[in-house]
Amino acid sequence: MKIYNTLTKRKQEFKPIREGKVGIYVCGPTVYDFIHIGNARPMIVFDTLRRYLERKGYEVNFVSNFTDVDDKIIKRAIEEGVDSTVISERYIEECKKDMAALNVRPATTHPQATKEIPDMIDLVKVLIDKGHAYEVNGTVYFRTRSFPSYGKLSGKNIDDLESGHRAEAHALKVTGEDEKEDPLDFVLWKPKKEGEPFWKSPWSEGRPGWHLECSCMSKKYIGDIIDIHAGGQDLIFPHHENEIAQSEAANGTEFARYWMHNGYLNIDGQKMSKSLGNFFTVREIGEKYDLQIIRFFMLSSHYRSPLNFSEELVISAKTGLERIRTAAQALDKLKESGRDGEMSEAESASYAEAGKLLEKFDEAMDDDLNTAGAIGVVFELVKLANIMTAEGTSKAYAEKVFNILDIMMNVLGVDTLAKEEMLDEEIEALIEKRNAARKEKNFARADEIRNLLTEKGIILEDTREGVRWKRA
């Protein structure tokens, strides 16, 4: 498999650090609100990467964090008059519901920044001891120029950044800049402000800088070196650049072998923003479209390319997915109603061709996760199957070709067959069972029922008036 490595700016053959095992770290969302459709793209893309690596036989340790301490979370908590943990825990749960609806599997580990503070403090101590960081009035800064290869991921020149000729330079100039030895130094630890959550440290009661969190969590749950570090293109600078600097300075080894970044998502050709009125959460999109369609749509373009989200394109994806599922349904029925006995000569030839298409599918995925090319192969298989699917088709042929189609769709994370909608009375009955389980304090059973409903595309909302539900 070849992966385009942002660090080397070229496609490289993927070779894991340990044979048969892959450690992947993907920067997760800051949990202060429902995730938006832009957040969904890296979740879908790198979940697909994980699925394909597992198809190739790798054991994948997939780590994706939740940033649960941040200015936006604190602001939301102040507005609502609650503790910041109320906000973060609420939106972690909502994020997990949206991920399930998008068929994004839970990570091997979903670390939360607030639960890893001691490790962050230890990393800062190491950086200070090695001369890469210093403290001023309770704030700890990283000495950017102490890391000679700073800028190697983004391709930015440190002297150009400092000169101020580039707008990006301002991204590193934070409040308290006058205290710094160098205007490019960035924050590792900052003192608390009135009303903010804080933790005790040798320097001040405060909280970690954003960049520090991922360095610590990836080290703890994967190791000093990550096979693949991934995220949105917007994170290359300064977030991922700063992660490299502080991790490699502290650990004395490379931080990540391969860097993968997905392209931006635009809405009707424009950048998504609240001011333009084209800002959509996954939950809002889910009220209009089956989120399986959204996943299929996002994988219909190469992950590194910009993706334009429009109603016309989503409807086109819906039509394409329906075509695949119609063929799958016909094969599925023939597994039961087809002709008994061995495949005919024509069926054997068609099945052999289907096997070659599976190889072609893998070749597309091996080429820097070319899901667009892989989906093209799925349509070739559908065309092949449709020619052979008729009265007199053998059960053996239908089962074997369905299995190949199912393998492809499972890698893409899209259900091969459309899920049958639950009847309203079935939903209400399960909600009653969940309510009973909660009254009996059997929370494991209550969660099990909720997860079952989520899988069926039913979203629950617990309110003071009782449980409300709607179809995703």
N, C-alpha and C positions, 0 to 999 in steps of 0.2 A: 504493500500500500504506500502511495506517495501522498505527502501532506505539504501544502504550501506553508512554509515557516515564515512568519512575519519577521523573525529575528534575522534570517539569512536572505530574505526577499526572493526565495526560490522554492520550487518543489523539491522535497527530499524523501528518500526512502525511509519509512517509519521503522525504527528499531527500538524496542522497549529496553529500559535499563535492566530489568529482570525478565528472563525468558518466560513467555506465557502470561505475564502480568502487566497491567497498564494502570498507572495512576493519573487520573484526570482531575484538574481543579478548574471549576467554572465560577467566576464571580457572580454571586446572586444579587437579588434586589434589596434595596433599602425599604424596610416595611413600615411605611407611614400612610399607605393608601392601597386601593386595589391596584394590581399590576396592570400596566397598559400594554397595548398591542406590540409596541416596540420591545418591551421586556420579553414577550413571548418568543421572539425570533431566536435569540441565543438558546433559550430553554429547549425549543424544538430541534434546532440544528444539532446541538451537542448531545441531546438525548438520542438522536439518530446515529451520531458517531459512536456512542456507547453501544447501541444495539448492533451496529455492524461489526464492531470489534469483538463483541460477544459471539456473533455468528462465525467469526474467523477463529473462535476457540480461545480467546483471551479471557482471563479473569480480570474484570475491570473494577477498580476501586474509584468510584465516582463521588467526588466531594464538591458540594456547592453550598455556600454560606448564606446566612441571612444577616444583613447589617441591621442590628436592632438597637443601636445607639447612634444618633445623628441629629443634627440641628433641625431637620424637617420633622423628625419624630417628636422631639422636645416641643417644637412649636405647636404641633397638633395636640399634644398632651395638655399644654397650657390653655389652648383654645377650648378644650373640652373639660378642663378642670380635673384631670385624672393623672395618675402616675404614668410615666412614659412606657412602663412595661405593659400596661393595659392596651396601649396603642399597638406596640410591636407584636404582642401575642395575638391580638385580634387579627392583624393583617398577615401574620405568618399562616394562621389557619385559613384565611380567605385565599391566600396565594396557593396553598396546597390544594384547595378545591379547584381553582382554575387550572393548575398543573394537571390534576387528574382528568379534568374535562378535555384538556389538550392531549391526553394520553402520554404525558411526560411522567416517566416513572420516578418515584422518590429516589433521591441520591443514596448512596451507601451510607453517607453521613451528611447531615445538614447542620453544621456547627453554627452557633449563634455567638456573635462577638462578645456579648456581655458575660458569657460563661467561660471565656478564655482569657480574661484580663490578667491573671497571674503570669501566664506564659508571655503575654505582651510586655509586662514589666520586666521580666527576665531578659527578653530580647533587647530592650532598651539599655539595660545594664551592660550587656555584652558590647553593644555598639559604643557606649560611653567608654568602657574599659579599653576598647581597641582604638579609640581616638576618632571614631566616625560620628560621634554625637556629643553634644554639650548642653548644659542646662543654664537658663537665664530666668530668674524670677519665677521658678516653678514650671516653665515651659522647656521642653527638651526638643532640640532641633537636630536634624541629620545634616552633617557637613557634606554637601553635594559634591564639592570639588575633591573630597577625600576618596571618591570613587572614580578613578580615571576613565572608565568606559561608560560613564553616564551619557545617555542618549543613543545607545547602540540599538535599542528596539525601535524607537520612533524615528531615528535618523536625524534628530535635532542636535545642533551644535551648541554646546554650553555657552560659548562666548557670544553667539548670536542671541541666545536667550537672555543673557544678562544685559546686552546692549539695549534691549527694549525695542528693537526694530520689528520684532514679531509680536503679534497680539498674544500668542500663547505664553509669553514670558509672564504676563499678568496672572496666569493661573497659579504660579508658584509664589506670588507676592501676597502674603496673608497679613492679617492684622498683627501688629507687633513686629513688623519687619525691621524697625529701627534697632531692635535688640539683637538682631542676627549678626553673625560675623560676615555673612554674605547674603545678598538679597535672594539667592536661589535656594538657600537652605529651607527644608520643609519640616513640618511639625510631626514629631513622634508622640508627644504627650502634651496635653494642655490643661491648665488649671480650670476648675469649675467656675461657672458664673452663677449668680444667685438663682436658686430654683432648679438648677440642672442636676441630673443624676451624677454621682461621682464615685470614685474608688480611691483608696489610700495608696500612695506610692512614695518612694524616697524623695520625690521632688515636689509634689503637691497633691492635694486632693483634687482629682480631675478625671480625665478620660483619654483614651488613646486617639491618635490620628487615624483617619480612615485607611491610609495605605498600609499601616502597621498590621491591621486585623488579618488581611489575607496572607501575609507572610507567615504569621504565627499559626493560623489554622491549617494552611497547606502543609507546613512542617510537621505539625502534630499528627495529622490524619493521613498523610502520604509519605513524608520524609523530606530530607534536605533538598533532594532533586525530584522535580515533578516530570513525568513523561510529557504530558500535554497540559499547557495552561491556556484556557480559552475564555472568551468574552466578546462583548461588542467592540466594534472598531473605535468607539468613543472613549474606551478605557485605555487605549495604547499609551496616551500621554495626558496627564502625568501619572495616572494610577499604576499602570503596569511598569512603567519606567522606574517609578519610585520603589515598587515592590522588588524589582531586580536589584536596585542599588542597596537597599537595606538588608535584603536576604543574603546576597553574595558577600557583602561586607562583613556580616555577622558569621555566616557559616563557612566562608572560605572555599566555596565550591559553586559551580553553576546552579542557577535557580530552577530553570526549566529547559528541557531539550527542544521542545516544539511549541510554538506560539500560534494559536489559531484565532482569527477574529472575523466575525460576521459583519457584512455591510449594513448600511443604514436602511431604515424603513421609512418611506415617504407615504403620505396620504394624498391621493390624486395629484401626484407630482410635486407636492410641497412638503417641507419639513413639518413633522407633527408638533404642534404647540397649542397650548390652551388659548393663547391670544388670537390665533387664527380660527379657533373653534373647530379644529379637526383633531382633537385629542380624544382618543377612545380607549377605555379600559377593556380588558379581555371579557369582563362580565357583561359590559354593554354590547360587545360584538356577539357574545354568546346568546343574547336575547334575539338576535336577528338571524344568525347562521349556526348550524351545527359546527362545533369547534373542531371536529374531525376534518371538516372541509377547509377550515382555516389552516390546519396543520398541512394538509395536502397541498394547498395553495402556496404556502411558504416554502415547501420543499420542491416546488415546480421551477424555482430559480436557483442558480448556484449560490451557495451561502455567502461567498465573498462579494457578490454583486449587490448593488443597491436594489431594493425591492420596492416596487410601487404598489400600494394597497388601494384598490378601487373596487367599486361594486361590480363593474363589468368583468374585471379579472377574477373576482371571487366566484361569480356566477359561472364563468367558464370552467373554473376548477371544480365546481359543484357538478356540472354536466359531465366532466371527465371522470370524476369519482363514481358517479352513477353508472357510467358505462362499464367501468371495471366491476362494480358490484353486481350489475345485471349478469355479466358473464360468470362471476363467481357463484351467484345464486343458481344459475342453470347447471353448473358443474356439481354444486352441492346436492341438488335434487337428484341428479343422475347417479350419485353415489348410492342412492337407495333404489331408484326406479330403473336404472340402466340394465343393460343385458348382462347376464351372468356369463362366466367363462373368461377366457384369455382375450387379450387385445387383438384386434385384427391387424393385418400387415400395415394398413394405412395408419391405424392408431399408433402402432409401434414406431413408425417413421415420424409421426407428429410428436410423440412423446420424446423421441430422441432430439427433435428440434427444440422442444421446450427445455430440455436439459442444457442445450447450447445457449439458449436465451438466459438461463440462470447464470451461466458463466459470463455472459455479456453484461448482465446486471452487476455481478461482482466486479467486473473490469471497470465499469463506470464508477462504482463506489470506491474502488481502489485508486482512482484518479482524483485525489483531493476531494473526496466525498461529493462526487458529481451526482447529486440526487435528481437533478433535471434530466440528465442522461439516463439514470436508472429508471425514472418514471416513463421515459420514452420506451424502454425495454418492456416495462409492464404492459403498455398498450400493444406492443408487438405480440406478447403472449396472449392477450385478450383476443386479438385478431385471429391468431392461430387456433385458439380454443373454440372460438365462435364457428369456424369452418367445420370443425369436427363434432360440435355439440348438436346432436339431432337424435331423432328416434332411432334406436338401434345402437347408440353409443354404449360401450361397455362400462360397467361399474369401475373396473380396474383403471381404464383410461381416465375417467372423470376424477377418481380419487387421486391418482398420481399427478395430474396436471393441476388440480385444485391445490394440492400440497405445495407445488412449486410456486404458484401464485401467492399462497399463504405465507411462504418463507419471505418473498419479496415485500409483501405488505407489512409483515411483522417488523422487518428491518426499518421500514419507513414509519412505523408506529401508527399505521392507519388500519382500522378494522376492515378485514376482507369482506365480511358480510355486514350489512346495515343492521344495527341493533333493533330488535322489536321493541316498540314503545310499550311501556307499562300502562295498564289501565288506571284511571283515576282511583278506583276503589282499591286496587292493589297497593298504590302509593299510600293512601290513607291508612290502610291496614298496617303497613310497615311502620308508619309514623306512630300509630297507637302502640305498637310493640316497643318502639324506641322510648316513648314516654313512660311506659310501664317499667322498662329496664332502668331508666334514670331514677324513677321513684324508689326502686329497689337498690339504688346505688351500684347497679351493675353497669358501670360506665364502659367497660370493655365491649359488652354486648351492644350498648347504645351506639358506640363508635363504629362497630361492625355493620350495624344497620345503616348508619349514615353513609359509610363508605360504599355499601352496596347500592344505595340510591344514587350516589355520586357517579358510580360506574354506569348506571342506567341513564345518566344525563338529567338527574333530578337534583336541583339545588334547594337545600333547606335553609331557612332563616329563622333563628330562635328570637322571638319578640316577647314583650310583656303580655301581649294578648294571646300568645301561643305560637305554635310552629306554622310558618308560612312556607309554601313550596312553589317551585316553578320549574318548567322544563328548560334545560340549557339550549 
